[in-house]
Amino acid sequence: MGKIEKLLIFVIQNNDMFEFDQYLGFLAFLSILTIGFWLMIFLLTFVIPYWLIGAIRERIKYGKHRAIEETKK
């Protein structure tokens, strides 16, 4: 018998697959990983730019309002 045949027999005889609780843990890990990945994509592409643009707009409005108030005095 060659090495490949011995390896195949070993794999077939030692068919230690996940137990059910390990399988659920693996699925939970994959779910959390996927949720985290999509959350980061959402934050980096929508929430952070929205927050930055809003902050810049408010700063510009505040600067214009302050300039108008200073000219009135």
N, CA, C and O atoms as CSV, one atom per row, in Angstrom:
chain,resi,resn,atom,element,x,y,z
A,1,MET,N,N,0.834,-1.179,0.000
A,1,MET,CA,C,0.000,0.000,0.000
A,1,MET,C,C,0.882,1.246,0.000
A,1,MET,O,O,1.923,1.313,0.652
A,2,GLY,N,N,0.406,2.232,-0.770
A,2,GLY,CA,C,1.159,3.474,-0.842
A,2,GLY,C,C,0.755,4.426,0.267
A,2,GLY,O,O,-0.149,4.153,1.057
A,3,LYS,N,N,1.445,5.544,0.302
A,3,LYS,CA,C,1.174,6.544,1.339
A,3,LYS,C,C,-0.229,7.124,1.214
A,3,LYS,O,O,-0.896,7.382,2.216
A,4,ILE,N,N,-0.669,7.326,-0.017
A,4,ILE,CA,C,-1.985,7.925,-0.215
A,4,ILE,C,C,-3.079,6.975,0.260
A,4,ILE,O,O,-4.046,7.407,0.887
A,5,GLU,N,N,-2.932,5.683,-0.035
A,5,GLU,CA,C,-3.936,4.714,0.405
A,5,GLU,C,C,-3.990,4.648,1.929
A,5,GLU,O,O,-5.074,4.581,2.508
A,6,LYS,N,N,-2.827,4.667,2.583
A,6,LYS,CA,C,-2.781,4.635,4.046
A,6,LYS,C,C,-3.441,5.889,4.633
A,6,LYS,O,O,-4.162,5.815,5.628
A,7,LEU,N,N,-3.187,7.024,4.010
A,7,LEU,CA,C,-3.790,8.265,4.479
A,7,LEU,C,C,-5.308,8.226,4.328
A,7,LEU,O,O,-6.035,8.643,5.230
A,8,LEU,N,N,-5.789,7.726,3.187
A,8,LEU,CA,C,-7.230,7.637,2.976
A,8,LEU,C,C,-7.885,6.698,3.982
A,8,LEU,O,O,-8.963,6.996,4.497
A,9,ILE,N,N,-7.246,5.574,4.266
A,9,ILE,CA,C,-7.795,4.633,5.244
A,9,ILE,C,C,-7.817,5.275,6.627
A,9,ILE,O,O,-8.778,5.097,7.375
A,10,PHE,N,N,-6.767,6.019,6.974
A,10,PHE,CA,C,-6.724,6.699,8.264
A,10,PHE,C,C,-7.847,7.724,8.384
A,10,PHE,O,O,-8.500,7.818,9.423
A,11,VAL,N,N,-8.066,8.487,7.325
A,11,VAL,CA,C,-9.104,9.508,7.345
A,11,VAL,C,C,-10.477,8.866,7.447
A,11,VAL,O,O,-11.329,9.355,8.189
A,12,ILE,N,N,-10.707,7.786,6.723
A,12,ILE,CA,C,-12.006,7.122,6.750
A,12,ILE,C,C,-12.257,6.476,8.112
A,12,ILE,O,O,-13.371,6.550,8.632
A,13,GLN,N,N,-11.238,5.846,8.695
A,13,GLN,CA,C,-11.423,5.184,9.980
A,13,GLN,C,C,-11.573,6.182,11.121
A,13,GLN,O,O,-12.337,5.947,12.058
A,14,ASN,N,N,-10.859,7.278,11.048
A,14,ASN,CA,C,-10.925,8.301,12.106
A,14,ASN,C,C,-11.810,9.454,11.642
A,14,ASN,O,O,-11.341,10.581,11.484
A,15,ASN,N,N,-13.063,9.170,11.429
A,15,ASN,CA,C,-13.993,10.171,10.935
A,15,ASN,C,C,-14.552,10.970,12.111
A,15,ASN,O,O,-15.725,10.851,12.462
A,16,ASP,N,N,-13.696,11.774,12.701
A,16,ASP,CA,C,-14.089,12.601,13.842
A,16,ASP,C,C,-14.575,13.947,13.321
A,16,ASP,O,O,-13.790,14.878,13.144
A,17,MET,N,N,-15.855,14.034,13.084
A,17,MET,CA,C,-16.433,15.286,12.617
A,17,MET,C,C,-16.806,16.136,13.837
A,17,MET,O,O,-16.652,15.708,14.981
A,18,PHE,N,N,-17.296,17.342,13.566
A,18,PHE,CA,C,-17.756,18.201,14.649
A,18,PHE,C,C,-18.897,17.531,15.403
A,18,PHE,O,O,-19.738,16.850,14.816
A,19,GLU,N,N,-18.905,17.737,16.703
A,19,GLU,CA,C,-20.105,17.392,17.452
A,19,GLU,C,C,-21.084,18.550,17.290
A,19,GLU,O,O,-20.719,19.619,16.800
A,20,PHE,N,N,-22.329,18.331,17.704
A,20,PHE,CA,C,-23.354,19.334,17.431
A,20,PHE,C,C,-23.048,20.663,18.107
A,20,PHE,O,O,-23.247,21.714,17.497
A,21,ASP,N,N,-22.567,20.651,19.352
A,21,ASP,CA,C,-22.279,21.914,20.037
A,21,ASP,C,C,-21.088,22.631,19.404
A,21,ASP,O,O,-21.050,23.861,19.374
A,22,GLN,N,N,-20.123,21.876,18.903
A,22,GLN,CA,C,-18.999,22.505,18.199
A,22,GLN,C,C,-19.471,23.136,16.895
A,22,GLN,O,O,-19.014,24.213,16.510
A,23,TYR,N,N,-20.386,22.456,16.226
A,23,TYR,CA,C,-20.947,22.978,14.984
A,23,TYR,C,C,-21.702,24.277,15.254
A,23,TYR,O,O,-21.577,25.234,14.490
A,24,LEU,N,N,-22.483,24.320,16.334
A,24,LEU,CA,C,-23.206,25.548,16.674
A,24,LEU,C,C,-22.237,26.676,17.039
A,24,LEU,O,O,-22.464,27.832,16.681
A,25,GLY,N,N,-21.171,26.343,17.743
A,25,GLY,CA,C,-20.165,27.349,18.074
A,25,GLY,C,C,-19.490,27.899,16.830
A,25,GLY,O,O,-19.240,29.100,16.725
A,26,PHE,N,N,-19.199,27.010,15.888
A,26,PHE,CA,C,-18.588,27.443,14.631
A,26,PHE,C,C,-19.535,28.353,13.859
A,26,PHE,O,O,-19.109,29.370,13.312
A,27,LEU,N,N,-20.818,27.995,13.811
A,27,LEU,CA,C,-21.799,28.847,13.129
A,27,LEU,C,C,-21.950,30.193,13.829
A,27,LEU,O,O,-22.090,31.223,13.170
A,28,ALA,N,N,-21.923,30.190,15.159
A,28,ALA,CA,C,-21.998,31.452,15.899
A,28,ALA,C,C,-20.783,32.327,15.598
A,28,ALA,O,O,-20.916,33.535,15.404
A,29,PHE,N,N,-19.611,31.718,15.559
A,29,PHE,CA,C,-18.390,32.458,15.231
A,29,PHE,C,C,-18.476,33.070,13.839
A,29,PHE,O,O,-18.153,34.244,13.657
A,30,LEU,N,N,-18.907,32.288,12.861
A,30,LEU,CA,C,-19.026,32.808,11.501
A,30,LEU,C,C,-20.067,33.922,11.423
A,30,LEU,O,O,-19.876,34.902,10.704
A,31,SER,N,N,-21.163,33.775,12.159
A,31,SER,CA,C,-22.205,34.805,12.151
A,31,SER,C,C,-21.679,36.110,12.736
A,31,SER,O,O,-21.887,37.177,12.159
A,32,ILE,N,N,-21.005,36.033,13.868
A,32,ILE,CA,C,-20.464,37.235,14.507
A,32,ILE,C,C,-19.410,37.888,13.621
A,32,ILE,O,O,-19.366,39.112,13.497
A,33,LEU,N,N,-18.570,37.076,13.013
A,33,LEU,CA,C,-17.543,37.598,12.110
A,33,LEU,C,C,-18.182,38.311,10.924
A,33,LEU,O,O,-17.745,39.398,10.545
A,34,THR,N,N,-19.205,37.711,10.341
A,34,THR,CA,C,-19.869,38.316,9.188
A,34,THR,C,C,-20.593,39.595,9.569
A,34,THR,O,O,-20.529,40.587,8.842
A,35,ILE,N,N,-21.284,39.580,10.706
A,35,ILE,CA,C,-21.980,40.785,11.162
A,35,ILE,C,C,-20.975,41.910,11.409
A,35,ILE,O,O,-21.225,43.058,11.041
A,36,GLY,N,N,-19.849,41.587,12.028
A,36,GLY,CA,C,-18.824,42.593,12.278
A,36,GLY,C,C,-18.250,43.165,10.993
A,36,GLY,O,O,-18.005,44.367,10.894
A,37,PHE,N,N,-18.036,42.298,10.011
A,37,PHE,CA,C,-17.496,42.757,8.725
A,37,PHE,C,C,-18.463,43.735,8.060
A,37,PHE,O,O,-18.052,44.812,7.628
A,38,TRP,N,N,-19.734,43.373,7.975
A,38,TRP,CA,C,-20.693,44.246,7.305
A,38,TRP,C,C,-20.951,45.513,8.109
A,38,TRP,O,O,-21.224,46.564,7.530
A,39,LEU,N,N,-20.868,45.428,9.432
A,39,LEU,CA,C,-21.013,46.623,10.250
A,39,LEU,C,C,-19.877,47.604,9.975
A,39,LEU,O,O,-20.113,48.808,9.871
A,40,MET,N,N,-18.656,47.109,9.857
A,40,MET,CA,C,-17.529,47.986,9.552
A,40,MET,C,C,-17.675,48.610,8.171
A,40,MET,O,O,-17.379,49.791,7.993
A,41,ILE,N,N,-18.128,47.831,7.192
A,41,ILE,CA,C,-18.346,48.378,5.853
A,41,ILE,C,C,-19.398,49.486,5.918
A,41,ILE,O,O,-19.213,50.551,5.329
A,42,PHE,N,N,-20.498,49.238,6.630
A,42,PHE,CA,C,-21.565,50.237,6.763
A,42,PHE,C,C,-21.048,51.497,7.439
A,42,PHE,O,O,-21.329,52.605,6.981
A,43,LEU,N,N,-20.298,51.343,8.520
A,43,LEU,CA,C,-19.791,52.507,9.239
A,43,LEU,C,C,-18.819,53.317,8.387
A,43,LEU,O,O,-18.877,54.547,8.368
A,44,LEU,N,N,-17.933,52.628,7.688
A,44,LEU,CA,C,-16.912,53.337,6.916
A,44,LEU,C,C,-17.464,53.990,5.657
A,44,LEU,O,O,-16.903,54.978,5.183
A,45,THR,N,N,-18.549,53.459,5.107
A,45,THR,CA,C,-19.052,54.010,3.853
A,45,THR,C,C,-20.242,54.945,4.029
A,45,THR,O,O,-20.522,55.742,3.134
A,46,PHE,N,N,-20.948,54.873,5.149
A,46,PHE,CA,C,-22.138,55.713,5.305
A,46,PHE,C,C,-22.094,56.569,6.563
A,46,PHE,O,O,-22.201,57.792,6.473
A,47,VAL,N,N,-21.944,55.971,7.704
A,47,VAL,CA,C,-22.116,56.693,8.969
A,47,VAL,C,C,-21.009,57.718,9.186
A,47,VAL,O,O,-21.300,58.873,9.498
A,48,ILE,N,N,-19.770,57.330,9.030
A,48,ILE,CA,C,-18.669,58.266,9.289
A,48,ILE,C,C,-18.655,59.419,8.288
A,48,ILE,O,O,-18.499,60.565,8.709
A,49,PRO,N,N,-18.811,59.172,6.965
A,49,PRO,CA,C,-18.896,60.332,6.058
A,49,PRO,C,C,-20.094,61.235,6.344
A,49,PRO,O,O,-19.986,62.457,6.239
A,50,TYR,N,N,-21.236,60.645,6.704
A,50,TYR,CA,C,-22.430,61.435,7.044
A,50,TYR,C,C,-22.152,62.326,8.254
A,50,TYR,O,O,-22.525,63.498,8.272
A,51,TRP,N,N,-21.501,61.763,9.252
A,51,TRP,CA,C,-21.167,62.523,10.452
A,51,TRP,C,C,-20.174,63.647,10.129
A,51,TRP,O,O,-20.339,64.771,10.604
A,52,LEU,N,N,-19.156,63.355,9.334
A,52,LEU,CA,C,-18.154,64.367,8.998
A,52,LEU,C,C,-18.755,65.498,8.173
A,52,LEU,O,O,-18.477,66.669,8.434
A,53,ILE,N,N,-19.575,65.160,7.180
A,53,ILE,CA,C,-20.193,66.195,6.348
A,53,ILE,C,C,-21.115,67.068,7.193
A,53,ILE,O,O,-21.128,68.289,7.039
A,54,GLY,N,N,-21.893,66.443,8.090
A,54,GLY,CA,C,-22.766,67.222,8.972
A,54,GLY,C,C,-21.980,68.142,9.890
A,54,GLY,O,O,-22.378,69.285,10.118
A,55,ALA,N,N,-20.863,67.650,10.419
A,55,ALA,CA,C,-20.042,68.482,11.306
A,55,ALA,C,C,-19.434,69.654,10.547
A,55,ALA,O,O,-19.360,70.763,11.076
A,56,ILE,N,N,-19.001,69.422,9.322
A,56,ILE,CA,C,-18.422,70.506,8.512
A,56,ILE,C,C,-19.491,71.546,8.176
A,56,ILE,O,O,-19.233,72.748,8.242
A,57,ARG,N,N,-20.699,71.081,7.814
A,57,ARG,CA,C,-21.787,72.019,7.522
A,57,ARG,C,C,-22.125,72.879,8.737
A,57,ARG,O,O,-22.315,74.089,8.615
A,58,GLU,N,N,-22.198,72.253,9.904
A,58,GLU,CA,C,-22.501,73.009,11.119
A,58,GLU,C,C,-21.404,74.018,11.430
A,58,GLU,O,O,-21.692,75.134,11.863
A,59,ARG,N,N,-20.165,73.639,11.215
A,59,ARG,CA,C,-19.055,74.565,11.475
A,59,ARG,C,C,-19.133,75.766,10.532
A,59,ARG,O,O,-18.883,76.900,10.940
A,60,ILE,N,N,-19.484,75.507,9.257
A,60,ILE,CA,C,-19.613,76.601,8.298
A,60,ILE,C,C,-20.771,77.516,8.687
A,60,ILE,O,O,-20.628,78.738,8.648
A,61,LYS,N,N,-21.918,76.940,9.062
A,61,LYS,CA,C,-23.067,77.755,9.484
A,61,LYS,C,C,-22.724,78.590,10.719
A,61,LYS,O,O,-23.087,79.762,10.810
A,62,TYR,N,N,-22.021,77.968,11.664
A,62,TYR,CA,C,-21.646,78.687,12.882
A,62,TYR,C,C,-20.700,79.835,12.547
A,62,TYR,O,O,-20.821,80.926,13.106
A,63,GLY,N,N,-19.763,79.593,11.639
A,63,GLY,CA,C,-18.831,80.654,11.251
A,63,GLY,C,C,-19.538,81.810,10.575
A,63,GLY,O,O,-19.228,82.970,10.848
A,64,LYS,N,N,-20.499,81.509,9.683
A,64,LYS,CA,C,-21.252,82.574,9.015
A,64,LYS,C,C,-22.097,83.354,10.022
A,64,LYS,O,O,-22.158,84.583,9.976
A,65,HIS,N,N,-22.743,82.631,10.928
A,65,HIS,CA,C,-23.591,83.290,11.933
A,65,HIS,C,C,-22.740,84.178,12.848
A,65,HIS,O,O,-23.150,85.282,13.206
A,66,ARG,N,N,-21.572,83.695,13.214
A,66,ARG,CA,C,-20.694,84.499,14.077
A,66,ARG,C,C,-20.201,85.747,13.344
A,66,ARG,O,O,-20.080,86.814,13.946
A,67,ALA,N,N,-19.919,85.615,12.055
A,67,ALA,CA,C,-19.471,86.775,11.281
A,67,ALA,C,C,-20.587,87.804,11.173
A,67,ALA,O,O,-20.328,89.004,11.260
A,68,ILE,N,N,-21.814,87.358,10.988
A,68,ILE,CA,C,-22.960,88.282,10.912
A,68,ILE,C,C,-23.154,88.989,12.257
A,68,ILE,O,O,-23.407,90.194,12.287
A,69,GLU,N,N,-23.040,88.270,13.342
A,69,GLU,CA,C,-23.197,88.868,14.678
A,69,GLU,C,C,-22.093,89.877,14.966
A,69,GLU,O,O,-22.344,90.901,15.602
A,70,GLU,N,N,-20.875,89.602,14.506
A,70,GLU,CA,C,-19.778,90.547,14.743
A,70,GLU,C,C,-19.958,91.828,13.935
A,70,GLU,O,O,-19.601,92.912,14.396
A,71,THR,N,N,-20.516,91.702,12.722
A,71,THR,CA,C,-20.721,92.920,11.924
A,71,THR,C,C,-21.860,93.772,12.486
A,71,THR,O,O,-21.870,94.985,12.278
A,72,LYS,N,N,-22.815,93.173,13.189
A,72,LYS,CA,C,-23.906,93.935,13.796
A,72,LYS,C,C,-23.440,94.767,14.970
A,72,LYS,O,O,-24.031,95.809,15.253
A,73,LYS,N,N,-22.394,94.337,15.664
A,73,LYS,CA,C,-21.925,95.049,16.867
A,73,LYS,C,C,-21.185,96.308,16.537
A,73,LYS,O,O,-20.731,97.011,17.440
